[in-house]
Amino acid sequence: MFRTVSLTVLGLTAVLMVVGAYFTFTAVQGNYGLFQRIQIEAEADRLELQLAALREEKERMEILTRRLSDEFLDLDLLDERARNVLGYKRPDELVLP
């Protein structure tokens, strides 16, 4: 009626449970686990947004550079940049600080 369980079966069961718990913990918390993957995906999204902003800035700078190039000279932009960088103004203008 009563069945005796050997110590080797209990020991093997305990070892297998510990190994399973370790692999489960590592799969969730480890260097390549689920939490790390979530953090990496969040950082990738943040970097994608930063890349988009930098591309827009680059495009804006390319347009400004083209407008000041020898092939296409925008006199209004040249006048604005000269006033801004060199501090030029016309005698009939007022400069507000």
Protein Blocks (a to p, Z undefined) as FASTA:
>chain_A
ZZcddfklmmmmmmmmmmmmmmmmmmmmmmklmklmmmmmmmmmmmmmmmmmmmmmmmmm
mmmmmmmmmklccfklmmmmmmmmnopacfkbccdZZ
